[in-house]
Amino acid sequence: MLVLGDQEVKEDAVNVRKYGEQESESISFIGFQNTIVQQIKERSI
């Protein structure tokens, strides 16, 4: 699940919770983007 609210916009971040997990983490948008691109290249998602 990806959350983009007012707080995330102010911090230039996103809040991410992976499927099946209880915990969520806040990461920079650029970090999230890089992670997704890498996972697509590796076909791990």
Residue, then its C-alpha position, 0 to 999 in steps of 0.5 A: m500500500l502506498v500512502l501520499g498525504d499532506q505530511e508525505v508531500k511536505e517531506d517529499a516522501v511516501n509511506v509504504r506497507k508491503y503486502g502481508e506485513q503489518e509495519s509500514e515505512s516512510i522513504s523518500f520518493i526518489g528512494f521508492q522510485n529507484t527501488i521499484v525500477q530495480q525490482i522491475k528490472e530484476r522481475s522480482i515484483 
